[in-house]
Amino acid sequence: MHDTIKEQYQAVIGLEIHIQLLTDSKMFSSDKTEYGALPNTNLSPITLACPGTLPRVNKKAFDHAIKMGLACESAITELNSFARKSYFYPDLPKGFQITQDTTPICRGGFVAIDSKDGGKKNISLIRMHLEEDTGKSLHGIVEDITLLDYNRAGTPLIELVTAPEITTGEEAYLFLSEIRKLVRYLDICDGNMEEASLRCDANISVMAKGATLFGTRVEVKNMNSMRNVQLAIAYEIDRQVALLETGEPVIAETRNFQAASGETCSLRAKETVDDYRYFPEPDIPPVLITKEWIESIKTTMPPLPSALFKKFVSIYGLSDYAAAVLTEGKALALFFDAICQYTTYYTSAANWLLGPVKGYLNEMSITLSEFPLTANHLALLVELVESGAVGFSVAANQIFPMLLQQPEESPMTIAQRLHLIQDSDESNLRSLISEVLAAYPDKVEAYKNGKKGLLGMFMGEIMKNSQGRAHSQLTNKLLQEALEG
């Protein structure tokens, strides 16, 4: 579709994000929430809705939901009740889903994303509510038969609903990235879309630019990656604009995204609220969230990525890029912050983490929790280089690998044992410089005639003759003095 046509329309997008909570047991029973277990093994009479069984709420799920609400600056609902949502599909054995209807645990709030102008755009949240997950319908394993695995049925979820303030697939991608980062910082969800522990449905409509009446809303499901969410939204915007351009109506429906073709296809007619026939859940009494409960949760809140980003830029003086990379994961961000308690060479510490340390983690396929060195060890290595005792190359290629094998030793001890401490004695350095300049009189003359690039050649020869132990910065200064004198 030509861009000039698309520019006449604007998209209105809202997201519904299902966040599967990290709890040991299900929302209303003691059944395990273990991922990857054999089908239909994490079940009990409560999950199967046998007659006479009664649900009981999972307090840890409430704790996680409160954490998420606090992180998004949402209002926490004091009196929480549950409802039954009539469900016409076979992946919940009860035939209905227990969810929150009129009393979502969190109301309002926002999540900030990067905007095109380099600033921030706040995406408002309408609500977050607690509910139970469905089971899984498995197709194609047995021909013409759908199999059901109820292991996931009853797993605690938060459903987060945004206001229709997202305008592009790119913004949806950024929003999802922030949500995934946030739930991982809070340790309430692993954020793995591939394993369906973080799922996203997108509600998309288009309208003429400047219009005040929203277009017909279409829901798109089955997007198992942030990239697929972006692609599905882009396709759906193009599809709806094409329909409007030809005078055809956009039908309110639920569509399925097919990753192989990058297209959406009709799945079913869109349900309305009336179709769900909500009514109060009679077997679960209301849950009162007190101020004391909220305050106790606040004491367990970790530093959030936005706060750490600001700290890294404003206090530690990092670039926006370095701060963004370091805060992508909580472990790396907190490790960097810990290093900065032992050294003031903040940029160098960041370079070590994003260079040699990340390289080692990737090479060994391990996480930072398995990294053998402490923050203090890394700080000592940074200080060793910044003091001029050793060069970065020597530290990274010789001391760092030895330190990984012998983490009980200090970087200075290893450097001394391997005779790697740089020579900063000016008389020794001047002697080395004189030897090299005497060996290349023609190069010296060429340098004085304007070939300043020869400085690197002279430095290379000096470092070779000193077996890499000449203090590089001091040697460079003395060499230039000798050549210019």
C-alpha positions in Angstrom: 0.0 0.0 0.0 1.3 3.4 -0.9 2.4 5.5 2.1 0.4 8.5 0.9 -2.8 6.5 1.4 -1.8 5.2 4.9 -0.9 8.8 6.0 -4.6 9.7 5.7 -5.4 7.3 8.5 -4.4 6.8 12.1 -4.4 3.6 14.0 -5.8 3.1 17.5 -4.3 0.2 19.4 -4.9 -1.2 22.8 -3.1 -4.3 24.2 -4.3 -7.0 26.6 -1.3 -8.7 28.1 -1.6 -11.9 30.1 1.2 -12.2 32.7 1.6 -15.7 34.1 2.7 -15.4 37.7 5.7 -17.2 39.2 4.0 -19.2 42.0 4.5 -22.8 43.1 0.8 -23.5 43.1 -2.3 -22.5 41.1 -4.6 -19.6 41.6 -7.3 -21.5 43.5 -5.8 -24.9 44.3 -2.5 -26.5 45.5 -1.7 -28.1 42.2 1.8 -27.4 40.9 2.4 -24.9 38.1 5.5 -26.7 36.8 6.1 -26.0 33.1 6.9 -28.9 30.8 5.4 -31.6 33.0 3.7 -34.6 31.4 0.2 -33.7 30.1 -2.6 -33.8 32.7 -0.3 -34.6 35.7 -0.6 -31.3 37.6 -4.2 -31.8 38.4 -6.5 -32.3 41.4 -10.3 -32.5 41.9 -10.4 -28.7 42.3 -8.8 -28.0 38.9 -11.1 -30.6 37.3 -14.1 -28.9 39.0 -15.4 -32.1 40.6 -18.6 -31.7 42.6 -18.1 -30.6 46.2 -14.7 -29.0 45.7 -14.1 -25.4 46.7 -11.4 -23.0 45.5 -9.1 -21.0 47.8 -7.1 -18.0 46.7 -3.3 -17.9 46.3 -1.9 -15.1 48.5 1.4 -15.0 46.6 -0.5 -14.2 43.4 -2.0 -11.2 45.2 1.5 -10.2 46.4 2.8 -10.3 42.8 -0.2 -8.3 41.5 0.3 -5.6 44.1 4.0 -5.4 43.2 3.1 -4.9 39.5 0.5 -2.2 40.5 3.1 -0.3 42.6 5.6 -0.5 39.8 3.1 1.0 37.4 1.9 3.6 39.9 -1.6 2.1 39.8 -4.2 2.4 42.5 -4.6 -0.8 44.5 -8.2 -1.9 45.1 -9.0 -2.4 48.8 -11.9 -4.9 48.6 -11.4 -7.6 45.9 -14.1 -9.9 44.7 -14.1 -12.6 42.0 -16.6 -13.4 39.3 -17.5 -16.3 37.0 -16.9 -15.6 33.3 -18.9 -18.1 31.1 -16.5 -19.8 28.8 -17.6 -21.7 25.7 -14.3 -23.6 25.0 -13.2 -26.9 26.4 -9.8 -25.8 27.8 -11.3 -25.1 31.3 -13.0 -28.1 32.7 -15.4 -26.0 34.9 -17.0 -24.4 31.8 -16.3 -21.0 33.3 -13.2 -18.9 34.3 -12.8 -17.4 37.7 -11.7 -13.8 37.2 -12.1 -10.3 38.5 -14.8 -8.2 36.9 -16.0 -5.1 38.8 -13.1 -5.0 41.3 -9.8 -5.3 39.4 -6.9 -5.4 41.8 -5.1 -2.4 40.1 -6.7 0.6 38.4 -4.9 3.2 36.3 -1.2 3.8 36.2 1.1 3.9 33.2 4.2 2.5 31.6 6.7 4.8 29.8 8.2 4.0 26.4 10.7 5.8 24.2 9.1 8.2 21.8 10.1 9.2 18.3 11.3 12.7 19.5 13.8 11.1 21.9 11.7 11.7 25.0 9.2 9.4 26.8 5.6 8.6 26.0 3.4 7.3 28.9 1.0 4.6 27.9 -1.9 4.6 30.3 -3.3 1.5 31.9 -7.0 0.9 32.4 -6.8 -2.0 34.8 -5.0 -5.1 35.9 -7.0 -8.0 37.2 -6.3 -11.4 38.7 -7.6 -14.6 37.1 -6.8 -18.2 36.3 -5.2 -19.4 33.0 -6.8 -21.9 30.7 -5.6 -25.3 29.6 -4.1 -26.0 26.2 -5.9 -27.4 23.2 -3.5 -29.5 21.0 -4.2 -29.9 17.4 -2.6 -32.2 14.8 -1.2 -34.8 17.1 -4.1 -37.2 16.4 -5.8 -36.7 13.1 -9.2 -34.9 13.4 -9.0 -35.0 17.2 -8.2 -32.1 19.6 -6.4 -33.2 22.7 -6.6 -31.2 25.9 -3.8 -30.7 28.5 -5.2 -29.2 31.7 -1.8 -28.7 33.4 -1.9 -25.0 32.7 -5.5 -24.6 33.7 -5.8 -22.6 36.9 -2.3 -21.0 36.8 -2.4 -17.5 38.2 -2.5 -14.6 35.7 -2.5 -10.9 35.7 -4.4 -9.5 32.7 -3.1 -6.0 32.0 -5.3 -3.8 29.8 -3.9 -0.6 28.2 -5.8 2.5 27.1 -6.1 2.8 23.3 -3.0 5.1 23.2 -0.6 3.0 21.0 -0.4 4.1 17.4 2.0 1.7 15.7 3.4 -1.8 15.8 6.8 -0.3 16.9 5.2 1.3 19.9 3.5 -2.0 20.8 6.9 -3.7 20.6 8.5 -1.1 22.9 5.6 -1.4 25.4 5.9 -5.2 25.5 9.7 -4.9 26.0 9.1 -2.6 29.0 6.5 -5.0 30.5 8.8 -8.0 30.0 11.7 -6.1 31.6 9.5 -4.9 34.5 8.0 -8.4 35.4 11.5 -9.9 35.3 12.9 -7.1 37.6 10.0 -7.8 40.0 10.5 -11.6 39.8 6.8 -12.1 39.2 7.0 -13.7 35.7 9.9 -15.1 33.6 8.6 -13.2 30.5 9.0 -16.0 28.0 6.5 -15.5 25.2 7.7 -18.7 23.5 6.5 -20.7 26.6 3.3 -18.6 26.7 4.1 -17.2 30.2 3.7 -13.7 28.7 1.0 -13.4 26.0 -0.4 -10.5 24.1 -3.7 -9.8 22.3 -3.9 -6.6 20.3 -7.1 -4.6 19.7 -6.7 -2.6 16.5 -8.8 -0.1 14.6 -8.1 2.7 12.1 -9.9 5.9 11.5 -9.4 9.0 9.3 -6.9 11.4 10.7 -8.6 14.1 12.7 -11.7 11.9 13.3 -13.0 11.6 16.8 -15.0 8.4 16.4 -12.9 5.2 16.6 -13.2 2.6 13.8 -14.4 -0.9 14.2 -12.2 -2.8 16.6 -10.5 -6.1 15.6 -8.8 -8.4 18.1 -5.6 -10.3 17.0 -4.4 -13.4 18.9 -1.7 -16.0 18.8 1.4 -13.9 18.7 4.2 -15.7 20.5 6.9 -13.0 20.2 7.3 -9.3 20.4 8.3 -9.2 16.8 5.2 -11.1 15.8 3.1 -8.5 17.7 4.7 -5.8 15.7 4.2 -7.6 12.4 0.6 -8.6 13.1 -0.3 -5.0 13.9 1.4 -3.6 10.8 -0.5 -6.2 8.6 -3.8 -5.5 10.3 -3.5 -1.7 9.8 -2.8 -2.2 6.1 -5.7 -4.7 5.8 -8.2 -2.4 7.5 -7.1 0.7 5.5 -7.4 -1.3 2.2 -11.0 -2.3 3.2 -12.0 1.3 4.0 -10.4 2.6 0.7 -12.6 0.2 -1.3 -15.7 1.0 0.7 -15.9 -2.3 2.4 -16.7 -2.5 6.2 -14.3 -3.7 8.8 -15.9 -6.6 10.7 -15.6 -6.8 14.4 -14.0 -10.2 14.9 -11.2 -12.1 16.5 -8.4 -12.9 14.1 -5.5 -15.3 14.3 -1.9 -14.3 13.3 0.0 -16.8 11.1 3.7 -16.2 11.6 4.6 -18.2 8.5 2.8 -15.9 6.1 2.8 -12.7 8.3 -1.0 -12.4 7.8 -4.1 -12.5 10.0 -7.1 -14.7 9.3 -10.6 -14.8 10.7 -11.0 -17.0 13.8 -14.4 -16.3 15.2 -16.9 -13.5 15.7 -15.9 -11.1 18.5 -17.6 -11.8 21.8 -19.2 -9.0 23.8 -19.3 -8.5 27.5 -22.9 -9.8 27.6 -21.7 -13.1 26.0 -19.6 -13.8 29.0 -22.5 -13.5 31.5 -20.4 -12.4 34.4 -21.9 -13.1 37.9 -20.3 -13.1 41.4 -18.3 -16.1 42.3 -20.2 -17.6 45.3 -17.4 -19.8 46.6 -14.7 -17.2 47.2 -15.3 -14.4 49.8 -13.9 -10.9 49.1 -10.2 -10.4 49.8 -9.3 -7.2 51.8 -6.0 -5.6 50.9 -4.9 -3.5 53.8 -2.5 -0.5 53.9 -0.2 -2.7 56.0 -0.2 -5.4 53.4 0.7 -2.9 50.7 3.5 -1.4 52.9 4.9 -4.8 53.5 5.1 -5.4 49.7 6.8 -2.0 49.2 9.7 -3.2 51.4 10.4 -6.1 49.0 10.4 -4.0 45.8 13.7 -4.1 43.9 15.1 -1.0 42.2 13.2 -0.5 39.0 14.8 -0.2 35.5 13.7 3.4 35.0 15.2 4.5 38.3 18.5 2.6 37.7 18.7 4.1 34.2 18.4 7.6 35.6 21.0 6.8 38.3 23.5 5.4 35.7 23.2 8.5 33.5 22.9 11.3 36.1 25.2 10.0 38.9 27.6 7.6 37.1 27.8 9.7 33.9 27.1 6.8 31.4 25.8 7.4 27.9 22.1 6.6 27.3 23.1 3.6 25.2 25.3 2.1 27.9 22.7 2.7 30.6 20.0 1.1 28.4 22.1 -2.0 27.8 23.1 -2.4 31.4 19.5 -2.0 32.7 18.1 -4.5 30.2 18.4 -7.2 32.8 18.2 -6.8 36.6 21.2 -9.0 37.4 23.6 -7.0 35.1 22.3 -3.7 36.4 22.6 -4.6 40.0 26.1 -6.1 39.5 27.2 -2.8 37.8 25.8 -0.8 40.6 27.6 -3.0 43.1 31.0 -2.5 41.3 30.4 1.3 41.4 30.4 1.1 45.2 34.1 0.1 45.0 35.4 2.4 42.2 34.7 5.8 40.7 35.8 4.8 37.3 32.2 4.2 36.2 32.6 4.3 32.5 35.5 1.9 32.6 33.5 -0.5 34.8 30.6 -0.4 32.3 33.0 -1.2 29.5 34.4 -4.2 31.4 30.9 -5.5 31.9 29.7 -5.0 28.4 33.0 -6.2 26.9 35.1 -9.0 28.6 32.5 -10.0 31.1 29.6 -10.4 28.7 31.9 -12.1 26.2 32.9 -14.7 28.8 29.3 -15.3 29.8 28.2 -15.8 26.2 31.2 -18.0 25.5 30.5 -20.3 28.5 26.7 -20.1 28.1 26.3 -19.2 31.8 24.4 -16.5 33.6 25.8 -13.8 35.9 24.8 -15.8 38.9 27.4 -18.4 37.9 30.1 -15.8 37.2 33.0 -16.5 39.6 34.1 -13.0 40.3 32.6 -10.6 42.8 31.9 -6.9 42.2 34.9 -6.0 44.3 37.2 -8.2 42.2 36.0 -6.4 39.0 36.5 -3.0 40.7 40.1 -3.9 41.6 40.8 -4.9 38.0 39.3 -1.6 36.8 41.5 0.3 39.3 44.6 -1.7 38.2 44.1 -0.5 34.6 43.1 3.0 35.4 46.0 3.5 37.7 48.3 2.8 34.8 49.8 -0.3 36.4 48.8 -2.4 33.4 47.2 -1.7 30.1 43.6 -2.8 29.2 44.8 -5.3 26.6 47.1 -7.0 29.1 44.4 -7.0 31.8 41.7 -8.3 29.5 43.8 -11.0 27.8 46.1 -12.2 30.6 45.0 -11.1 34.1 41.2 -11.6 33.6 41.4 -15.2 32.3 43.8 -16.1 35.2 41.5 -14.3 37.7 38.6 -16.4 36.5 40.5 -19.6 37.3 41.8 -18.3 40.6 39.2 -15.9 41.9 40.6 -16.0 45.4 43.7 -14.0 44.2 43.7 -10.3 43.7 44.4 -8.8 40.2 47.5 -7.1 41.5 49.0 -10.3 42.8 48.4 -12.0 39.4 49.9 -9.0 37.6 53.0 -9.1 39.8 53.5 -12.8 39.6 53.3 -12.7 35.8 55.6 -9.6 35.6 52.9 -7.6 33.9 53.2 -4.3 35.9 53.9 -1.5 33.5 57.3 0.2 33.7 56.8 3.9 34.5 60.4 4.7 35.3 61.1 7.7 32.9 64.8 6.9 32.6 64.1 3.4 31.5 61.4 4.5 29.0 63.7 7.2 27.6 66.3 4.6 27.0 63.9 2.4 25.2 62.7 5.3 23.1 66.3 6.3 22.2 67.1 2.7 21.1 64.1 2.5 18.7 64.6 6.0 17.2 68.3 5.2 16.6 67.3 2.0 14.8 65.0 3.9 12.4 66.6 7.2 11.5 64.8 7.3 8.1 61.4 6.9 9.8 62.3 9.6 12.3 63.1 12.0 9.4 59.8 11.0 7.7 57.9 11.7 10.9 59.5 15.2 11.2 58.5 15.8 7.6 54.8 15.3 8.3 54.2 11.5 8.5 52.7 11.6 11.9 51.1 8.2 11.5 54.5 6.7 12.2 54.0 7.3 15.8 52.1 4.0 16.1 55.0 2.1 14.5 57.5 3.6 17.0 55.1 2.7 19.9 54.8 -0.8 18.6 58.5 -1.3 18.5 59.0 0.1 22.0 56.2 -2.1 23.5 57.8 -5.1 21.7 61.3 -4.3 23.1 59.8 -3.9 26.6 57.8 -7.1 26.3 54.6 -5.0 26.7 55.6 -3.6 30.1 56.3 0.0 29.1 53.6 2.4 30.5 51.7 3.2 27.3 50.4 6.7 28.2 53.7 7.9 29.7 55.7 6.3 26.8 53.5 8.0 24.2 54.1 11.4 25.9 57.9 10.9 26.2 58.1 9.6 22.6 56.3 12.7 21.2 58.6 14.9 23.2 61.7 13.1 21.7 60.4 13.3 18.2 59.4 17.0 18.4 62.6 18.0 20.3 
